[in-house]
Amino acid sequence: MAKDTKKGSGRKRKRIVRRIIGILALILILGGAGFYAWAKMRDTYTVTYDAYTATTGTISNSLSFSGSLALKDSKTYTASSGGTVRNVYVQAGDSVKKGDRLVRLSNGSISTADFDATVNQVSVETGDEVAAGDSLVQIADFTHMQVSFRVDEYDINDVAVGDACTVTATATEKAFTSAIDSINYISSSTGNVAYYTAVANVEADGQVYPGMQVTVTIPQEEAKDVVILKADALSFSLENQAFVYKMQADQSLTEVEVEVGVSNGNYVEIKSGLASGETVYVESKVEENTLASMFSSMFGQQRFNQQGGRGSRDNSDRQWNRDGSGSGTGAAPQMPSGGSGGSGGSGGNGGGR
């Protein structure tokens, strides 16, 4: 009887210990969650600004398409009937004029060049026996070539016959001036986007060959000696109105609407609202919270910098970014001394950071 009482007491103590351990574990979990939430509510922020300076320069944009070179004129001459090769007047690499003799057969037939060209291949020698249809000589015009390229439905209205273009060989970087010779306005595609085929003639110089990949560039807009600014310096309202931040005498930032013009994706023309030499600012928010600081001190981690994105912001967010007085403890904004000029759009200088 005494043994049963001792066993019951032992089991009871074990249950009590397990309950105490469970309660302590729950307290630790809840305490950790509470500490994390408290740390998140005590985020600290440091606001910095990237500076961009407007300059004067030339900016242009263009459309680019991919294609490959092709021959306009080539021909392979064959035997009209069986016979023996009496004379071969050319060899591979020779330049021939229209009417020059190429090959004479024993049946009296003589093959002559139909156009100015280069002999690409000679398939027979004097004395060879040939049958009707056998290849004799192949010639090709490597000077007057062409490139065909596809233009999708979004760009076709910006491309027209006669438009000037530049054809640049990818492998050799050799560039040739040209113009759009023809456009087939009947779409050859069957997908969700319609494509149309345009052709440009290329006056080559022997350094490019059929099949080489090329880029066809068609210039569009150009603005010379205008105010240009790095595109990253622009912000946009919900109505898609472009604006920049200018610094006032009291170190505060003010939104100033600007009118934009030609853009090449990297720089943009500023038609009004900003003068050459003026510096504008883009907000860059650096965030650091208490929990991250603790881990940083424990493991030597670098502070995580989060770049503020461009685009529309509501008034409270803009004010918070200006004076650093958002929720939690805000550090005063760090202002740069200004931006230096850098390389700009095509043929000009642009505003640099």
KAQUI-V129279 format. One record per pair of residues at least 12 apart in sequence whose ideal C-beta (glycine too) atoms are under 8 Angstrom apart, sorted by the first residue. I is the first residue (numbers start at 0). GAP is how many residues later the second one is. Records with the same first field share a line. If there is no record, write none. Layout:
I = GAP / GAP
//
This chain:
34 = 256
35 = 255
37 = 252
38 = 250 / 251 / 252 / 255
39 = 249 / 251
40 = 286 / 287
41 = 247 / 248 / 286 / 287
42 = 244 / 245 / 246 / 247 / 284 / 285
43 = 243 / 244 / 245 / 246 / 284 / 285 / 286 / 287
44 = 240 / 241 / 242 / 243 / 279 / 281 / 283 / 285 / 286
45 = 239 / 240 / 241 / 242 / 278 / 285 / 287 / 288
46 = 236 / 237 / 238 / 239 / 274 / 275 / 277 / 283 / 284 / 286 / 287
47 = 236 / 237 / 238 / 285 / 286 / 288
48 = 196 / 204 / 232 / 233 / 234 / 235 / 284 / 285 / 286 / 287
49 = 182 / 231 / 232 / 234 / 286 / 303
50 = 228 / 229 / 230 / 285 / 286 / 287 / 288 / 302
51 = 177 / 178 / 180 / 181 / 227 / 228 / 229 / 230 / 287 / 299 / 300 / 301
52 = 224 / 225 / 226 / 227 / 285 / 286 / 287 / 288 / 298 / 299
53 = 173 / 174 / 175 / 216 / 220 / 221 / 222 / 223 / 224 / 225 / 226 / 297
54 = 172 / 173 / 221 / 222 / 286 / 289 / 293 / 294 / 295 / 296
55 = 169 / 170 / 171 / 172 / 220 / 292 / 293
56 = 168 / 169 / 171 / 210 / 287 / 288 / 290 / 291 / 292 / 293
57 = 164 / 165 / 166 / 167 / 168 / 286 / 287 / 288 / 289 / 290
58 = 163 / 164 / 167 / 169 / 203 / 204 / 205 / 208 / 209 / 210 / 285 / 286 / 287 / 289 / 291
59 = 159 / 160 / 161 / 162 / 163 / 202 / 204 / 285 / 286 / 287
60 = 158 / 159 / 160 / 161 / 201 / 202 / 203 / 204
61 = 155 / 156 / 157 / 158
62 = 92 / 95 / 96 / 154 / 155 / 157
63 = 151 / 152 / 153 / 154
64 = 84 / 85 / 86 / 133 / 150 / 151 / 153
65 = 83 / 147 / 148 / 149 / 150
66 = 80 / 81 / 82 / 83 / 146 / 147 / 148 / 149
67 = 79 / 142 / 143 / 144 / 145 / 146
68 = 76 / 77 / 78 / 100 / 133 / 135 / 139 / 140 / 141 / 142 / 143 / 145
69 = 75 / 76 / 77 / 78 / 140 / 141
70 = 69 / 70 / 71 / 74 / 139
71 = 69 / 72 / 73 / 74 / 129
72 = 42 / 44 / 67 / 68 / 71
73 = 43 / 46 / 64 / 65 / 66 / 67
74 = 39 / 40 / 42 / 63 / 64 / 65
75 = 59 / 60 / 61 / 62
76 = 25 / 26 / 34 / 58 / 59 / 60 / 61 / 62
77 = 54 / 55 / 56 / 57 / 58
78 = 26 / 30 / 51 / 52 / 53 / 54 / 55 / 57
79 = 27 / 29 / 52
80 = 24 / 26 / 28 / 51
81 = 25 / 47 / 48 / 49 / 50
82 = 22 / 23 / 24 / 26 / 46 / 47
83 = 21 / 22 / 43 / 44 / 45 / 46
84 = 18 / 19 / 20 / 21 / 39 / 40 / 41 / 42 / 43 / 44 / 45 / 51
85 = 18 / 19 / 20 / 40
86 = 14 / 16 / 17 / 39
87 = 14 / 15 / 34 / 36 / 37 / 38 / 49
88 = 12 / 13 / 14 / 15
89 = 12 / 29 / 32 / 47
90 = 28 / 31
91 = 27 / 28 / 29 / 30
92 = 25 / 26
93 = 24 / 25
94 = 21 / 22 / 23 / 24
95 = 17 / 20 / 21 / 22 / 23 / 43
96 = 16 / 19
97 = 15 / 16 / 17 / 18
98 = 13 / 14
99 = 12 / 13
101 = 17 / 34 / 35 / 37
102 = 21 / 33 / 34
104 = 25
110 = 25 / 26
112 = 26
114 = 24 / 26
115 = 25 / 27
116 = 22 / 23 / 24 / 25
117 = 21 / 22 / 23 / 24
118 = 18 / 19 / 20
119 = 18 / 19 / 20
120 = 16 / 17
121 = 14 / 15
122 = 12 / 13 / 14 / 15
123 = 12 / 13
139 = 70
141 = 62 / 64 / 67 / 68
142 = 60 / 61 / 62 / 63
143 = 57 / 58 / 59 / 60
144 = 56 / 57 / 59 / 63 / 65
145 = 35 / 53 / 54 / 55 / 56
146 = 20 / 52 / 53 / 55 / 67 / 69
147 = 49 / 50 / 51
148 = 48 / 49 / 51 / 67
149 = 39 / 45 / 46 / 47 / 48
150 = 32 / 44 / 45 / 46 / 47
151 = 41 / 42 / 43 / 44
152 = 34 / 40 / 41 / 42 / 43
153 = 39
155 = 27 / 29 / 40
157 = 60 / 62
158 = 21 / 24 / 39 / 59
159 = 20 / 23
160 = 19 / 20 / 21 / 22
161 = 17 / 18
162 = 16 / 17 / 55
163 = 13 / 14 / 15 / 54 / 55
164 = 12 / 13 / 14 / 15 / 35 / 51 / 52 / 53 / 54
165 = 12 / 50 / 51
166 = 33 / 35 / 47 / 48 / 49
167 = 46 / 47 / 49
168 = 38 / 39 / 43 / 44 / 45
169 = 42 / 43 / 44 / 45
170 = 41 / 42
171 = 35 / 36 / 40
173 = 31 / 33 / 34
175 = 26 / 27 / 28
177 = 22 / 23 / 24 / 25 / 38
178 = 21 / 22
179 = 18 / 19 / 20 / 38
180 = 18 / 19 / 20
181 = 16 / 17
182 = 13 / 14 / 15 / 16
183 = 12 / 13 / 14
197 = 18
199 = 16
220 = 40 / 41
221 = 40 / 124
222 = 38 / 39 / 46
223 = 123 / 124
224 = 123
225 = 35 / 36 / 43 / 44 / 45
226 = 42 / 43 / 44 / 47 / 48 / 49
227 = 39 / 40 / 41 / 42 / 116 / 117 / 120 / 121 / 122 / 123
228 = 15 / 38 / 39 / 41 / 45 / 51 / 121 / 122
229 = 36 / 37 / 38 / 112 / 120 / 121 / 122 / 123
230 = 32 / 34 / 35 / 36 / 37
231 = 50 / 78 / 121
232 = 47 / 49 / 118
233 = 24 / 26 / 34 / 76
234 = 20 / 47 / 75 / 76 / 77 / 78
235 = 74 / 75 / 76
236 = 75
237 = 74
240 = 16
241 = 15 / 16 / 17 / 18
242 = 12 / 13 / 14 / 15 / 30
243 = 12 / 14 / 29 / 30 / 36 / 37
244 = 35 / 36 / 37 / 38
245 = 32 / 34 / 35
246 = 32 / 34 / 88
250 = 84
251 = 70
252 = 28 / 69
254 = 63
255 = 17 / 18 / 24
256 = 16
257 = 12 / 13 / 14 / 15 / 16
258 = 12 / 13 / 14
261 = 83
263 = 81 / 82
265 = 79 / 84
266 = 77 / 78 / 83 / 84
278 = 59 / 60
280 = 55
281 = 26 / 28
282 = 25 / 38
283 = 23 / 24
284 = 21 / 22 / 23 / 36
285 = 17 / 19 / 20
286 = 17 / 19
287 = 15 / 16
291 = 12
307 = 13
320 = 12
338 = 12 / 13 / 14
339 = 12 / 13
//
